[in-house]
C-alpha cells in the first residue's frame, strides 16, 4: 500500500501531531514501507501454528470459573451513603 503526502498530512492532523511540510515525503515513504511489511505478514501460512500467549513455556495458574456473590455484601454496602434490603439506595433521577 502506498500513502501519498496528503494522506500522511491527514493522519498527522487526526493524531494531533504537528508535521512540517518538508517532512511529509519521507514520512509517506516510511509509512508505506511499514504497511508493505504488514501486507507481507498476511502472506505467511499460519494454519498449523498454535497461538502463543508467551514466548516462554510458562504454565498458567488458573482458578476455577465459578459464579459467586463474593460473600462480602456487608463490606460493600458499608461504603454506601444509603442502603436498604441489601441494595444501594440512589436518588430518583427520572420523574
C-alpha beads as a LAMMPS data file, in Angstrom:
LAMMPS data file: protein, C-alpha beads

95 atoms
94 bonds

1 atom types
1 bond types

-500.0 500.0 xlo xhi
-500.0 500.0 ylo yhi
-500.0 500.0 zlo zhi

Masses

1 110.0

Atoms # bond

1 1 1 0.000 0.000 0.000
2 1 1 1.344 3.384 -0.905
3 1 1 0.490 6.544 1.007
4 1 1 0.687 9.989 -0.522
5 1 1 1.632 13.196 1.278
6 1 1 -1.987 14.332 1.592
7 1 1 -2.936 11.116 3.385
8 1 1 0.036 11.412 5.750
9 1 1 -0.886 15.034 6.464
10 1 1 -4.459 13.956 7.249
11 1 1 -3.263 11.168 9.536
12 1 1 -1.000 13.637 11.353
13 1 1 -3.871 16.090 11.749
14 1 1 -6.200 13.381 13.091
15 1 1 -3.492 12.262 15.537
16 1 1 -2.918 15.888 16.553
17 1 1 0.745 15.641 15.536
18 1 1 2.388 18.683 14.022
19 1 1 4.413 17.651 10.978
20 1 1 6.393 20.108 8.884
21 1 1 5.546 20.063 5.164
22 1 1 9.133 19.219 4.188
23 1 1 8.996 16.012 6.296
24 1 1 5.836 14.669 4.637
25 1 1 7.562 12.901 1.684
26 1 1 9.907 10.978 3.991
27 1 1 7.105 10.029 6.362
28 1 1 4.970 8.894 3.439
29 1 1 7.785 6.550 2.299
30 1 1 8.352 5.209 5.822
31 1 1 4.663 4.559 6.482
32 1 1 4.277 2.928 3.056
33 1 1 7.199 0.609 3.874
34 1 1 5.647 -0.298 7.231
35 1 1 2.312 -1.076 5.578
36 1 1 4.172 -3.170 2.989
37 1 1 5.751 -5.252 5.759
38 1 1 2.327 -5.755 7.323
39 1 1 0.987 -6.959 3.966
40 1 1 3.881 -9.443 3.760
41 1 1 2.901 -10.861 7.157
42 1 1 -0.545 -11.622 5.761
43 1 1 1.065 -13.940 3.187
44 1 1 2.632 -16.210 5.832
45 1 1 0.900 -19.583 6.199
46 1 1 -0.025 -19.916 9.869
47 1 1 -2.688 -22.641 9.563
48 1 1 -0.739 -25.205 11.587
49 1 1 0.787 -22.808 14.099
50 1 1 -0.724 -22.891 17.556
51 1 1 -1.492 -19.483 19.101
52 1 1 1.031 -18.388 21.724
53 1 1 0.429 -16.372 24.848
54 1 1 4.131 -16.173 25.677
55 1 1 7.465 -16.960 24.047
56 1 1 8.464 -18.886 27.168
57 1 1 6.660 -22.137 28.079
58 1 1 5.297 -20.875 31.387
59 1 1 2.354 -22.834 32.782
60 1 1 -0.578 -20.651 33.695
61 1 1 -2.237 -20.937 37.055
62 1 1 -5.963 -20.681 36.602
63 1 1 -8.648 -20.687 39.207
64 1 1 -11.989 -22.389 38.797
65 1 1 -14.510 -20.236 36.952
66 1 1 -17.336 -20.109 39.482
67 1 1 -20.086 -17.551 39.859
68 1 1 -20.298 -16.273 43.416
69 1 1 -21.747 -13.257 45.120
70 1 1 -18.360 -12.514 46.635
71 1 1 -19.631 -13.104 50.158
72 1 1 -18.875 -9.506 51.156
73 1 1 -22.218 -7.760 50.850
74 1 1 -21.929 -6.087 54.249
75 1 1 -18.432 -4.789 53.454
76 1 1 -19.545 -3.375 50.118
77 1 1 -22.695 -1.775 51.489
78 1 1 -20.755 -0.222 54.368
79 1 1 -19.358 2.251 51.806
80 1 1 -22.810 3.238 50.539
81 1 1 -24.339 6.521 51.686
82 1 1 -27.700 4.725 51.931
83 1 1 -28.742 1.076 51.618
84 1 1 -31.950 -0.898 52.007
85 1 1 -32.684 -4.632 51.728
86 1 1 -29.083 -5.345 50.692
87 1 1 -29.102 -2.833 47.814
88 1 1 -27.766 0.659 47.232
89 1 1 -30.282 3.476 47.529
90 1 1 -29.841 6.174 44.914
91 1 1 -31.777 9.392 44.353
92 1 1 -34.526 9.293 41.775
93 1 1 -33.211 10.796 38.547
94 1 1 -36.144 10.442 36.141
95 1 1 -39.565 11.764 37.099

Bonds

1 1 1 2
2 1 2 3
3 1 3 4
4 1 4 5
5 1 5 6
6 1 6 7
7 1 7 8
8 1 8 9
9 1 9 10
10 1 10 11
11 1 11 12
12 1 12 13
13 1 13 14
14 1 14 15
15 1 15 16
16 1 16 17
17 1 17 18
18 1 18 19
19 1 19 20
20 1 20 21
21 1 21 22
22 1 22 23
23 1 23 24
24 1 24 25
25 1 25 26
26 1 26 27
27 1 27 28
28 1 28 29
29 1 29 30
30 1 30 31
31 1 31 32
32 1 32 33
33 1 33 34
34 1 34 35
35 1 35 36
36 1 36 37
37 1 37 38
38 1 38 39
39 1 39 40
40 1 40 41
41 1 41 42
42 1 42 43
43 1 43 44
44 1 44 45
45 1 45 46
46 1 46 47
47 1 47 48
48 1 48 49
49 1 49 50
50 1 50 51
51 1 51 52
52 1 52 53
53 1 53 54
54 1 54 55
55 1 55 56
56 1 56 57
57 1 57 58
58 1 58 59
59 1 59 60
60 1 60 61
61 1 61 62
62 1 62 63
63 1 63 64
64 1 64 65
65 1 65 66
66 1 66 67
67 1 67 68
68 1 68 69
69 1 69 70
70 1 70 71
71 1 71 72
72 1 72 73
73 1 73 74
74 1 74 75
75 1 75 76
76 1 76 77
77 1 77 78
78 1 78 79
79 1 79 80
80 1 80 81
81 1 81 82
82 1 82 83
83 1 83 84
84 1 84 85
85 1 85 86
86 1 86 87
87 1 87 88
88 1 88 89
89 1 89 90
90 1 90 91
91 1 91 92
92 1 92 93
93 1 93 94
94 1 94 95
